[in-house]
């Protein structure tokens, strides 16, 4: 029952309680527990330690005839519980922890205190392994934990208690399957803590493991990793052993689960060291080992050189059979030379990534797989220059087109224009073999260019041949001349003079051979004529380059006769103006009385001297001519013409 006491008595108890706690905090236990008796021997517990939930029974060993109250604080929270003299004093500690039981007795209204220390642990199962041995033996390996002792039940009828850190002796079983139970204990503690059972099957002898593969899966100084693949016999204990750089001594890394086929060694240095691994069948009773094949990791490196990739590798080729090289997961080469450590791959394309891996195989068939080395190939050389560049003039724009080099694969072209003697300016960088110089002044002279490029390996070619446009010049409005075209390795086959009417209609083409001069024939009926040179190369098919256009203009002339003789003799039979053909034209003929006798809008249609089917007599007539030439100039003329008849 819970008991409440007066305020003054409580203060005395509280003060005494604090002194007890201070005293306890100064005690040093050096890994052992306090005795089961209280400090002053007034009470004791049946167990001073155990696992939660821990129920303890308190026995009072010292009584006072004048005591009036006997109380206990079990949890250290200042709450005291009182008990009747005949009542059993018990308490259950449900949570792990360190506890102090405080007893308070009132004797002649003076409180007397006593204390006792308890330790309550969590109930965990012991961690242990059963290691099979030859001749049906077994060794129990216990991982130390919170428990001070362990009871090993080899069989339900045969057990042994050992202290923490003490080796358990081997035990021999009949052939077959058995079960071992290990229970955790505390000295002078209650036997209520965890226990664990493991089943196993004995073996008559050790069987070596078969180590099939070793794969380097992560190359790193701190987080390196390799994966082992293997075959194990049932119920035999195996352990992984590793040496860093042969022939350094092997160290045990881990024990392998009996039903496993693979194991990962992680957090090892695979960048600076070569892990050497073996698997050993282990007899823990006799400390006897049978080793598998020893396999070395293989580490590969790659270097891009000019037009080839160089591979190198590190390995300890124990029981060597061959190396096999893979490129992009496809077989590349098999090498039978044990001491060879290098391979050249010269079948590469620049800026293409190639990933290489190696497999080392020993004479028993165990394989070691390397990491992967990926290399981006390079190629350094001078690509061939551009040989044929065509420069054509299109109005004031200059169009360039060139023949790509046959062997190289350009990824970009550089366009340079000649500005002055030995001075060039880069106009642009383009991706195709065409360019339009929109800012050129094609009418001021020949424009010269040269092309270079970057190939697919980012090598820059030499400068291509200088290519210059054809510049056509009209001299004295009568003769044409032009420069030789430059830019074709096979030269010019011929120049062709193209003659165009003012509306763009091609009038004629005149072959000029390889000459550079032409005297223009008159086209009296044309006010304006256009000329252009077309160059054709000696290639098949021929390359074509066009010059700028020039215009020959004839000053418009209208010659109007002052008389005509419509007598059907074929001479001067009609009245019409001669000279330049007009864009717009109209002519009207009047008699002296102002009557309209004839009109036409066709400059070639003249007046034949008739009106309404009758011949007009000898007389003077009035004409009015209105015309607009091809340049838009207007002509308005009124005059007199004499009609004469013989």
C-alpha positions as CSV (number, residue, x, y, z in Angstrom):
1,X,0.0,0.0,0.0
2,X,1.1,3.6,-0.5
3,X,1.8,5.5,2.7
4,X,1.8,9.2,3.3
5,X,3.9,10.7,6.2
6,X,4.0,14.1,7.8
7,X,5.8,17.0,6.1
8,X,8.6,17.2,8.7
9,X,9.3,13.5,8.7
10,X,9.3,13.5,4.9
11,X,12.0,16.3,4.8
12,X,14.2,14.2,7.1
13,X,13.7,11.1,4.9
14,X,14.3,13.2,1.7
15,X,17.6,14.5,3.1
16,X,18.7,11.1,4.2
17,X,17.7,9.7,0.7
18,X,19.9,12.3,-1.0
19,X,22.9,11.4,1.1
20,X,22.4,7.7,0.2
21,X,22.3,8.5,-3.5
22,X,25.4,10.7,-3.2
23,X,27.1,7.8,-1.5
24,X,26.1,5.4,-4.2
25,X,27.4,7.6,-6.9
26,X,30.9,7.4,-5.4
27,X,31.1,3.7,-5.5
28,X,33.2,2.0,-8.1
29,X,32.0,-1.5,-9.1
30,X,34.8,-2.4,-11.6
31,X,32.4,-4.7,-13.7
32,X,30.9,-6.6,-10.7
33,X,27.5,-6.2,-9.1
34,X,26.7,-5.1,-5.5
35,X,25.9,-7.9,-3.1
36,X,22.3,-9.0,-2.6
37,X,22.3,-7.5,0.9
38,X,21.6,-3.9,1.5
39,X,24.3,-1.5,2.7
40,X,23.3,-1.7,6.4
41,X,22.1,-5.3,6.2
42,X,18.5,-4.5,7.1
43,X,17.1,-6.2,4.0
44,X,18.1,-8.4,1.1
45,X,16.7,-9.4,-2.3
46,X,16.6,-12.9,-3.8
47,X,18.3,-11.6,-7.1
48,X,20.4,-8.5,-7.5
49,X,20.4,-8.7,-11.3
50,X,18.4,-10.3,-14.1
51,X,16.5,-9.5,-17.3
52,X,13.3,-7.5,-17.6
53,X,10.7,-8.1,-16.4
54,X,12.5,-8.9,-13.2
55,X,10.5,-9.8,-10.1
56,X,12.4,-9.6,-6.8
57,X,11.3,-10.7,-3.3
58,X,12.6,-8.6,-0.4
59,X,13.4,-10.2,2.9
60,X,13.9,-8.1,6.0
61,X,16.9,-9.1,8.1
62,X,16.8,-6.5,10.8
63,X,13.7,-5.3,12.7
64,X,13.1,-2.8,15.5
65,X,10.6,-3.2,18.3
66,X,9.8,0.5,18.2
67,X,9.4,0.8,14.4
68,X,6.1,2.4,13.3
69,X,6.5,2.6,9.6
70,X,8.5,0.5,7.0
71,X,8.4,1.7,3.4
72,X,10.2,1.2,0.1
73,X,11.0,3.4,-2.9
74,X,11.6,0.9,-5.8
75,X,11.8,3.2,-8.8
76,X,13.8,6.1,-7.4
77,X,10.9,8.5,-8.0
78,X,10.3,9.5,-4.4
79,X,7.1,7.4,-4.1
80,X,7.3,5.1,-1.1
81,X,5.1,2.1,-0.6
82,X,4.4,0.7,2.8
83,X,3.9,-2.9,3.8
84,X,2.3,-4.6,6.7
85,X,4.6,-6.7,9.0
86,X,3.2,-10.0,7.7
87,X,2.9,-8.9,4.1
88,X,5.3,-10.3,1.4
89,X,7.4,-7.5,-0.1
90,X,7.8,-7.9,-3.9
91,X,8.3,-5.6,-6.9
92,X,8.6,-6.2,-10.6
93,X,11.0,-4.1,-12.7
94,X,9.5,-4.0,-16.2
95,X,12.2,-2.0,-18.0
96,X,16.0,-2.4,-18.2
97,X,18.1,0.0,-16.2
98,X,20.0,0.6,-13.0
99,X,17.9,0.8,-9.9
100,X,18.3,1.7,-6.2
101,X,15.8,0.3,-3.7
102,X,15.5,2.7,-0.7
103,X,14.1,1.4,2.6
104,X,12.8,3.8,5.3
105,X,12.0,2.7,8.8
106,X,10.6,5.0,11.5
107,X,12.0,4.2,14.9
108,X,10.9,6.5,17.7
109,X,9.8,8.9,15.0
110,X,13.3,9.0,13.6
111,X,13.7,7.7,10.0
112,X,16.4,5.1,9.3
113,X,17.3,4.5,5.7
114,X,19.0,1.6,3.9
115,X,19.7,1.0,0.2
116,X,20.3,-1.8,-2.3
117,X,21.5,-1.7,-5.9
118,X,19.9,-3.7,-8.8
119,X,20.8,-4.0,-12.4
120,X,18.0,-5.0,-14.9
121,X,19.0,-6.0,-18.4
122,X,17.2,-6.4,-21.7
123,X,16.5,-10.1,-22.5
124,X,18.5,-10.7,-25.7
125,X,19.5,-14.0,-27.3
126,X,23.2,-14.9,-27.2
127,X,25.1,-14.6,-30.5
128,X,27.0,-17.8,-31.3
129,X,28.0,-20.1,-34.1
130,X,28.2,-23.9,-34.3
131,X,31.4,-24.8,-36.3
132,X,31.4,-28.3,-37.6
133,X,34.6,-30.3,-37.4
134,X,35.9,-33.6,-38.9
135,X,34.9,-36.8,-37.3
136,X,31.5,-35.4,-36.3
137,X,32.8,-32.8,-33.9
138,X,31.5,-29.3,-33.2
139,X,33.0,-26.1,-31.7
140,X,30.8,-23.4,-30.2
141,X,32.0,-19.8,-30.8
142,X,30.2,-17.3,-28.7
143,X,30.3,-13.6,-29.5
144,X,30.7,-11.7,-26.2
145,X,27.8,-9.4,-25.3
146,X,26.1,-8.2,-22.0
147,X,26.1,-11.6,-20.3
148,X,28.8,-12.6,-17.8
149,X,28.3,-16.3,-18.3
150,X,26.8,-18.7,-20.8
151,X,25.3,-22.1,-20.3
152,X,25.9,-24.4,-23.3
153,X,23.5,-27.3,-23.7
154,X,25.3,-29.6,-26.1
155,X,22.4,-32.0,-25.6
156,X,19.4,-31.7,-23.3
157,X,21.3,-33.9,-20.8
158,X,24.8,-32.5,-21.2
159,X,25.5,-28.9,-20.5
160,X,28.5,-26.6,-19.5
161,X,28.7,-23.1,-18.1
162,X,31.6,-20.8,-19.2
163,X,32.5,-17.2,-18.4
164,X,32.4,-14.5,-21.0
165,X,35.5,-14.7,-23.2
166,X,36.3,-18.3,-22.3
167,X,36.6,-20.8,-25.1
168,X,34.1,-23.6,-25.1
169,X,35.7,-27.1,-25.5
170,X,34.9,-29.1,-28.7
171,X,32.2,-31.7,-28.4
172,X,31.9,-35.0,-30.4
173,X,28.4,-36.1,-31.6
174,X,27.0,-39.1,-33.2
175,X,26.7,-38.7,-36.9
176,X,23.6,-36.8,-37.9
177,X,21.6,-33.7,-37.1
178,X,21.7,-32.1,-33.7
179,X,20.7,-28.9,-31.8
180,X,22.8,-26.7,-29.5
181,X,21.2,-24.3,-27.0
182,X,23.1,-21.3,-25.4
183,X,21.6,-19.4,-22.6
184,X,22.9,-16.0,-21.2
185,X,23.5,-15.7,-17.5
186,X,24.5,-13.1,-14.9
187,X,26.5,-14.0,-11.8
188,X,24.1,-14.1,-8.8
189,X,21.4,-13.1,-11.3
190,X,18.0,-14.5,-11.9
191,X,17.9,-17.2,-14.6
192,X,15.3,-15.4,-16.8
193,X,17.4,-14.1,-19.7
194,X,17.5,-15.0,-23.4
195,X,18.6,-18.3,-25.0
196,X,19.0,-19.4,-28.6
197,X,19.0,-22.7,-30.4
198,X,20.9,-23.7,-33.5
199,X,20.6,-26.9,-35.6
200,X,23.5,-28.4,-37.4
201,X,24.6,-31.6,-39.1
202,X,27.9,-33.2,-38.4
203,X,30.5,-34.0,-41.1
204,X,32.9,-36.9,-41.4
205,X,35.7,-34.9,-43.1
206,X,36.5,-31.5,-44.6
207,X,35.6,-30.8,-48.3
208,X,37.5,-27.9,-50.0
209,X,35.4,-25.1,-51.6
210,X,35.5,-24.5,-55.4
211,X,36.2,-20.8,-56.1
212,X,34.7,-20.2,-59.5
213,X,34.8,-16.4,-60.1
214,X,36.1,-13.2,-58.6
215,X,34.8,-9.9,-60.0
216,X,36.1,-6.4,-59.3
217,X,32.9,-4.4,-59.2
218,X,34.1,-1.1,-57.6
219,X,37.5,0.4,-57.9
220,X,38.0,2.8,-55.0
221,X,40.5,3.5,-52.3
222,X,38.0,3.2,-49.5
223,X,34.8,1.7,-50.9
224,X,36.3,-0.9,-53.2
225,X,34.4,-4.2,-53.6
226,X,34.8,-7.6,-55.2
227,X,32.2,-10.4,-55.6
228,X,33.1,-14.0,-55.2
229,X,31.2,-16.9,-56.7
230,X,31.8,-20.4,-55.4
231,X,30.4,-23.9,-54.6
232,X,30.4,-25.2,-51.0
233,X,29.8,-28.6,-49.5
234,X,26.9,-28.9,-47.1
235,X,27.5,-28.4,-43.3
236,X,31.3,-27.6,-43.7
237,X,32.4,-24.4,-42.2
238,X,34.1,-22.1,-44.7
239,X,35.8,-18.8,-44.3
240,X,37.0,-16.1,-46.7
241,X,40.7,-15.1,-46.4
242,X,42.2,-12.2,-48.2
243,X,45.7,-10.8,-48.7
244,X,46.5,-7.4,-50.1
245,X,49.3,-7.7,-52.6
246,X,50.6,-11.2,-52.9
247,X,52.5,-12.9,-51.1
248,X,51.4,-10.9,-48.0
249,X,49.8,-13.1,-45.3
250,X,46.2,-14.0,-45.5
251,X,43.7,-12.6,-43.0
252,X,40.2,-14.0,-42.2
253,X,37.5,-11.7,-43.5
254,X,34.4,-13.6,-42.7
255,X,32.7,-17.0,-42.4
256,X,30.5,-18.0,-45.3
257,X,26.9,-19.1,-44.8
258,X,26.7,-22.8,-45.7
259,X,24.0,-22.4,-48.3
260,X,25.5,-19.4,-50.1
261,X,27.0,-19.2,-53.6
262,X,28.3,-15.7,-53.6
263,X,29.9,-13.2,-51.2
264,X,30.8,-9.5,-51.5
265,X,34.0,-8.1,-50.0
266,X,33.3,-4.4,-49.6
267,X,35.0,-1.3,-48.1
268,X,38.4,-2.5,-49.2
269,X,41.2,-0.7,-51.1
270,X,41.0,-1.9,-54.7
271,X,42.6,1.3,-56.2
272,X,46.1,0.8,-54.6
273,X,46.1,-2.9,-53.7
274,X,45.2,-6.1,-55.5
275,X,43.0,-8.3,-53.3
276,X,44.1,-11.9,-53.3
277,X,41.4,-14.3,-52.1
278,X,40.9,-17.9,-51.2
279,X,38.2,-19.9,-49.4
280,X,39.2,-22.3,-46.7
281,X,37.3,-25.2,-45.3
282,X,37.8,-24.8,-41.5
283,X,38.0,-27.4,-38.7
284,X,37.5,-25.3,-35.6
285,X,38.3,-28.2,-33.3
286,X,41.8,-29.0,-34.7
287,X,42.4,-25.5,-36.2
288,X,42.9,-27.3,-39.6
289,X,42.3,-25.7,-43.0
290,X,41.9,-26.9,-46.6
291,X,42.3,-24.0,-49.1
292,X,40.6,-23.5,-52.4
293,X,42.4,-22.0,-55.5
294,X,43.9,-18.6,-54.7
295,X,42.6,-16.0,-57.2
296,X,43.9,-12.5,-57.7
297,X,41.8,-9.5,-58.6
298,X,42.7,-8.0,-62.0
299,X,42.7,-4.2,-62.5
300,X,42.7,-2.7,-66.0
301,X,43.7,0.8,-67.2
302,X,43.3,2.5,-70.6
303,X,45.0,5.4,-72.4
304,X,44.0,7.0,-75.7
305,X,46.9,7.5,-78.1
306,X,46.9,8.8,-81.6
307,X,44.6,6.5,-83.6
308,X,44.8,3.7,-81.0
309,X,44.0,2.7,-77.5
310,X,46.6,1.3,-75.1
311,X,45.5,-1.1,-72.4
312,X,47.5,-2.2,-69.3
313,X,46.6,-4.3,-66.4
314,X,47.8,-5.5,-63.0
315,X,47.3,-9.1,-61.7
316,X,49.0,-11.9,-59.8
317,X,48.5,-14.7,-62.4
318,X,48.5,-17.7,-60.0
319,X,48.2,-21.0,-62.0
320,X,47.9,-18.9,-65.2
321,X,46.1,-20.2,-68.3
322,X,45.2,-17.1,-70.4
323,X,43.9,-13.6,-70.5
324,X,40.8,-12.7,-72.6
325,X,40.1,-9.1,-73.6
326,X,36.6,-7.9,-74.3
327,X,35.7,-4.6,-76.1
328,X,32.2,-3.4,-75.7
329,X,31.2,-6.8,-74.3
330,X,32.5,-8.6,-77.4
331,X,35.6,-10.8,-77.5
332,X,38.6,-8.8,-78.7
333,X,41.7,-11.0,-78.1
334,X,43.1,-14.0,-76.2
335,X,46.6,-13.7,-74.7
336,X,48.5,-16.8,-73.6
337,X,51.6,-15.0,-72.4
338,X,51.6,-15.0,-68.6
339,X,53.9,-12.0,-68.1
340,X,52.3,-9.8,-70.7
341,X,50.6,-6.7,-69.3
342,X,49.8,-4.5,-72.4
343,X,47.5,-4.6,-75.4
344,X,47.1,-2.1,-78.3
345,X,43.8,-1.7,-80.1
346,X,44.4,0.1,-83.3
347,X,40.9,-0.4,-84.9
348,X,39.3,2.7,-83.4
349,X,37.4,5.8,-84.5
350,X,38.1,9.1,-82.9
351,X,35.7,10.4,-80.3
352,X,34.1,7.0,-80.0
353,X,34.0,5.5,-76.6
354,X,35.3,2.0,-76.2
355,X,34.9,0.0,-73.0
356,X,37.3,-2.8,-72.2
357,X,37.3,-5.6,-69.6
358,X,39.6,-8.6,-69.0
359,X,39.2,-12.1,-67.7
360,X,42.1,-14.0,-66.2
361,X,41.6,-17.8,-66.1
362,X,43.8,-20.1,-64.1
363,X,44.6,-23.7,-65.0
364,X,41.7,-25.1,-62.9
365,X,39.1,-22.9,-64.6
366,X,38.7,-20.2,-61.9
367,X,38.2,-16.8,-63.4
368,X,38.9,-13.3,-62.3
369,X,37.0,-10.5,-64.0
370,X,38.5,-7.0,-64.1
371,X,36.8,-3.7,-63.7
372,X,35.9,-1.8,-66.9
373,X,38.1,0.9,-68.5
374,X,36.3,3.2,-71.0
375,X,38.4,5.2,-73.4
376,X,37.4,7.9,-75.9
377,X,39.6,7.4,-78.9
378,X,41.5,10.3,-80.5
379,X,43.2,10.9,-83.9
380,X,45.7,13.6,-84.6
381,X,46.8,14.4,-88.1
382,X,46.4,17.1,-90.9
383,X,43.3,16.4,-92.9
384,X,43.5,17.1,-96.7
385,X,42.7,20.6,-97.9
386,X,39.7,21.6,-99.8
387,X,40.5,21.3,-103.5
388,X,37.6,22.7,-105.5
389,X,35.7,25.8,-104.4
390,X,33.1,27.5,-106.7
391,X,32.3,31.1,-106.2
392,X,29.2,32.5,-108.0
393,X,27.6,35.9,-108.0
394,X,23.9,36.1,-107.6
395,X,23.0,39.8,-107.8
396,X,25.0,41.4,-105.0
397,X,25.2,38.1,-103.0
398,X,28.1,35.8,-103.5
399,X,27.4,32.1,-103.1
400,X,30.2,29.6,-102.2
401,X,30.1,25.9,-102.7
402,X,32.9,23.5,-102.3
403,X,33.6,19.8,-102.7
404,X,34.1,18.0,-99.3
405,X,37.3,16.1,-98.9
406,X,37.0,12.4,-99.8
407,X,38.5,10.8,-96.8
408,X,37.8,13.1,-93.9
409,X,34.4,13.8,-92.4
410,X,34.2,17.6,-91.7
411,X,32.1,18.7,-88.7
412,X,32.5,22.4,-89.4
413,X,33.9,24.7,-92.1
414,X,35.7,28.0,-91.6
415,X,35.1,30.7,-94.3
416,X,37.9,33.3,-94.8
417,X,37.7,36.2,-97.1
418,X,40.6,38.1,-98.6
419,X,40.6,41.7,-97.3
420,X,43.9,42.9,-98.5
421,X,47.2,41.5,-99.7
422,X,47.9,38.6,-97.3
423,X,45.1,39.7,-95.0
424,X,42.1,37.5,-94.4
425,X,39.1,37.8,-92.2
426,X,37.0,34.8,-90.9
427,X,33.4,35.4,-92.0
428,X,31.7,32.5,-90.4
429,X,31.7,28.9,-89.3
430,X,29.2,26.6,-91.1
431,X,28.2,23.0,-90.9
432,X,27.6,22.3,-94.6
433,X,29.6,22.8,-97.8
434,X,27.7,26.0,-98.8
435,X,27.9,29.6,-97.7
436,X,26.3,32.9,-98.9
437,X,28.3,36.1,-98.4
438,X,25.4,38.5,-98.1
439,X,27.6,41.5,-97.3
440,X,29.8,41.2,-100.4
441,X,30.2,44.0,-103.0
442,X,30.2,41.8,-106.1
443,X,30.2,44.9,-108.4
444,X,33.4,46.3,-107.1
445,X,35.8,43.6,-108.1
446,X,36.7,39.9,-107.8
447,X,36.0,38.5,-104.3
448,X,38.4,35.9,-103.0
449,X,37.9,33.2,-100.4
450,X,39.5,30.2,-98.9
451,X,38.0,27.3,-96.9
452,X,39.3,25.1,-94.1
453,X,37.5,22.7,-91.7
454,X,37.6,20.6,-88.6
455,X,37.2,16.9,-89.2
456,X,35.3,14.4,-87.0
457,X,38.4,14.1,-84.8
458,X,38.6,17.9,-84.3
459,X,41.8,18.2,-86.4
460,X,42.0,21.4,-88.5
461,X,42.8,21.0,-92.2
462,X,45.3,23.1,-94.1
463,X,43.8,26.1,-96.0
464,X,42.1,25.3,-99.2
465,X,43.0,26.7,-102.6
466,X,42.2,30.4,-103.0
467,X,38.9,30.8,-105.0
468,X,38.1,34.1,-106.7
469,X,34.8,35.2,-108.3
470,X,34.7,36.3,-112.0
471,X,34.4,40.0,-112.2
472,X,32.8,41.2,-115.5
473,X,33.5,44.7,-116.7
474,X,31.8,46.8,-119.5
475,X,34.2,49.2,-121.0
476,X,33.1,52.2,-123.1
477,X,29.6,50.7,-123.2
478,X,31.0,48.5,-126.0
479,X,33.5,45.8,-124.9
480,X,33.4,43.2,-122.1
481,X,36.4,41.8,-120.2
482,X,36.8,39.5,-117.1
483,X,39.4,37.9,-115.0
484,X,40.4,34.2,-115.1
485,X,38.4,32.1,-112.6
486,X,40.5,30.7,-109.7
487,X,39.4,27.8,-107.4
488,X,39.4,24.6,-109.5
489,X,42.3,22.2,-109.5
490,X,41.5,21.0,-113.0
491,X,41.1,24.6,-114.4
492,X,38.5,26.2,-116.7
493,X,37.3,24.4,-119.8
494,X,35.5,27.4,-121.3
495,X,33.8,30.7,-120.6
496,X,30.3,31.3,-122.0
497,X,28.9,34.8,-122.5
498,X,25.2,34.9,-121.6
499,X,23.1,37.7,-123.2
500,X,19.8,38.5,-121.7
501,X,17.0,40.8,-122.7
502,X,15.9,43.4,-120.3
503,X,13.0,41.2,-119.0
504,X,15.4,38.4,-118.2
505,X,14.8,36.3,-121.3
506,X,18.0,34.6,-122.5
507,X,18.8,36.1,-125.9
508,X,21.8,33.9,-126.7
509,X,24.9,32.1,-125.4
510,X,28.3,32.8,-126.9
511,X,31.2,30.4,-126.3
512,X,34.4,32.4,-125.5
513,X,36.8,29.5,-125.1
514,X,39.3,30.5,-122.5
515,X,39.4,34.1,-123.7
516,X,38.7,37.1,-121.6
517,X,37.4,39.8,-124.1
518,X,34.3,40.4,-126.2
519,X,33.1,43.2,-128.4
520,X,29.4,43.7,-128.1
521,X,27.3,43.7,-131.2
522,X,24.5,46.3,-131.5
523,X,21.0,45.4,-130.7
524,X,19.3,48.5,-132.2
525,X,15.9,47.3,-131.2
526,X,16.9,46.8,-127.6
527,X,17.2,49.7,-125.2
528,X,18.9,47.6,-122.5
529,X,20.9,44.3,-122.6
530,X,22.3,42.2,-119.7
531,X,25.5,40.2,-119.9
532,X,27.0,37.5,-117.6
533,X,30.0,35.1,-117.9
534,X,29.5,31.5,-117.0
535,X,32.7,29.4,-116.4
536,X,32.7,25.7,-116.8
537,X,35.4,23.5,-115.3
538,X,37.3,20.6,-116.8
539,X,35.6,18.2,-114.4
540,X,32.9,15.7,-115.2
541,X,30.3,16.8,-114.4
542,X,31.6,20.3,-114.9
543,X,31.5,22.8,-112.1
544,X,29.8,26.1,-112.9
545,X,30.7,29.6,-111.7
546,X,28.8,32.8,-112.6
547,X,30.1,36.3,-112.8
548,X,28.3,39.5,-111.8
549,X,25.9,41.0,-114.4
550,X,26.6,44.1,-116.4
551,X,24.1,46.2,-118.4
552,X,24.6,47.9,-121.7
553,X,22.1,50.7,-122.2
554,X,21.2,52.4,-125.5
555,X,19.8,55.9,-125.2
556,X,16.2,55.7,-126.5
557,X,15.7,57.2,-130.0
558,X,12.5,57.9,-131.9
559,X,13.0,59.0,-135.5
560,X,9.8,60.3,-137.1
561,X,9.8,60.8,-140.9
562,X,8.2,64.0,-142.3
563,X,6.8,62.3,-145.5
564,X,5.9,58.9,-146.9
565,X,4.8,57.5,-150.2
566,X,2.1,54.8,-149.9
567,X,2.4,53.5,-153.5
568,X,3.0,49.8,-152.6
569,X,6.6,49.8,-154.0
570,X,7.9,48.5,-150.8
571,X,9.7,51.8,-150.0
572,X,8.4,54.2,-147.4
573,X,4.9,52.9,-147.9
574,X,3.8,53.5,-144.3
575,X,4.2,56.2,-141.7
576,X,5.6,55.1,-138.4
577,X,8.4,56.1,-136.0
578,X,11.7,54.1,-136.1
579,X,14.3,53.5,-133.4
580,X,13.9,52.2,-129.8
581,X,11.0,50.0,-129.0
582,X,8.8,51.6,-126.4
583,X,7.3,50.0,-123.4
584,X,4.1,52.0,-124.0
585,X,3.1,53.6,-127.4
586,X,0.1,55.3,-129.1
587,X,-0.1,57.2,-132.4
588,X,-3.1,59.2,-133.8
589,X,-3.4,60.7,-137.3
590,X,-5.7,63.7,-138.0
591,X,-6.5,65.6,-141.3
592,X,-6.3,69.4,-141.4
593,X,-9.9,69.6,-140.2
594,X,-9.1,67.6,-137.0
595,X,-10.8,64.5,-138.0
596,X,-9.2,61.3,-136.6
597,X,-8.1,59.1,-139.6
598,X,-5.9,56.5,-137.9
599,X,-4.8,55.3,-134.4
600,X,-2.6,52.4,-133.1
601,X,-0.9,51.3,-129.9
602,X,1.5,49.0,-131.8
603,X,4.8,50.8,-132.7
604,X,5.3,48.4,-135.6
605,X,1.9,49.2,-137.0
606,X,2.2,52.3,-139.3
607,X,-0.4,54.3,-141.2
608,X,-0.8,53.2,-144.8
609,X,-2.5,56.4,-146.1
610,X,-6.0,55.0,-146.2
611,X,-9.1,56.0,-144.2
612,X,-12.2,53.9,-144.2
613,X,-11.0,52.0,-147.2
614,X,-10.3,55.1,-149.4
615,X,-6.9,56.6,-150.3
616,X,-6.2,59.9,-148.7
617,X,-5.1,62.6,-151.1
618,X,-1.8,64.3,-151.4
619,X,-1.7,66.6,-148.4
620,X,-0.2,67.4,-145.0
621,X,-1.5,65.5,-142.0
622,X,-1.2,65.9,-138.2
623,X,0.2,63.2,-135.9
624,X,0.2,62.9,-132.1
625,X,2.6,60.3,-130.6
626,X,2.7,59.5,-126.9
627,X,5.3,56.8,-125.6
628,X,7.1,55.6,-122.5
629,X,10.5,53.9,-122.8
630,X,11.8,51.0,-120.8
631,X,13.2,53.2,-118.2
632,X,9.9,55.0,-117.7
633,X,10.8,58.1,-119.6
634,X,7.8,59.7,-121.4
635,X,7.8,61.0,-125.0
636,X,4.9,63.3,-126.3
637,X,5.3,64.7,-129.8
638,X,3.0,66.4,-132.2
639,X,4.0,67.1,-135.8
640,X,3.1,67.1,-139.5
641,X,3.8,64.5,-142.2
642,X,3.4,64.9,-145.9
643,X,1.5,62.2,-147.8
644,X,2.8,62.1,-151.4
645,X,1.4,60.1,-154.2
646,X,3.1,59.6,-157.6
